[in-house]
Amino acid sequence: MVEADSQRIRALASYYGPLRISLWLYLIMNALLATLILIEYITLTQYGFDPYLADGAPWLLFALASVIVGIGLFSVTVVAYIIGGFWIVRAMGNLHRIGSRFVTTSPAWAVGWYFIPIANLWKPYEAMSQIWEGSHRAANEETPDQSPLPLWWALWIISAIVGNIGTQLGGWLGQGPNFEASLIFSAASALLTVGVTLMFLKITTRTTQLQGRIAAQSATPMDPAGHQTGLSSELSDIEKSVTKDSPTNAQPKAQRQIGKPLSRKI
């Protein structure tokens, strides 16, 4: 585990805003892509022509829309993945800073595992689970029984598999022997990606809220479990101070102060 270098953590809000926007754009672009692919499939199978080769203004607009969606999806994907990577690094780093015992993956490897073949089938999920669990524990909350993580990761794996099948069937240039079947797999992959994005939005939103709450309290020391250790002692000191200065204790003290000069006079 990375040693905690500071108990002050940095809020995720600075990354969450841009991440949320880019994820919604990514979701919309994938939905549009699935729609365009299905239109192409219908025209090929039901009407017997390729919409990209057809004449007429409607099909010209269709081709133009496909180009715009393709460029937009590529651009948004790059932005969303970069911001998402920064978000993951900071979220994991925050838990290391407070010494949470629920995290064992380093901030760098929480992102790095996505690029390692075979290991990327489970290690990124493991890292995200540590962020999810550690954030809840550090905020003194129980982890929900119905976590969005299993569905998020299942959709992620399935969408990747389905998309790869579509590519193999249709070929990289769309000239494969089973091109029409590849369109179904490609559209399904895009729709599954919409589900992945919705789940990731849910995860990042909740984690950002939790770590924002932790950041507001980060001046208070925390134990390895992510629980505040200084809070109980501070409360105890406050209680002692309140008890000491309460009216019930103040009255005998006042009487003693008054009684002393009176006893001297008597």
Secondary structure, DSSP 4 states (H G I P E B T S, - for coil): -PPP--S----SHHHHHHHHHHHHHHHHHHHHHHHHHHHHHHHHHHS-S-TTT--SHHHHHHHHHHHHHHHHHHHHHHHHHHHHHHHHHHHHHHHHHTT-TT--S-HHHHHHGGGSTTGGGTHHHHHHHHHHHHHHHHTT-PPPSS-SHHHHHHHHHHHHHHHHHHHHHH-TTS-STTHHHHHHHHHHHHHHHHHHHHHHHHHHHHHHHHHHHHHHTTTS-B-TTS-BSHHHHHHHHHHHHHHHTSHHHHHHHHHHHHHHHHHHH-
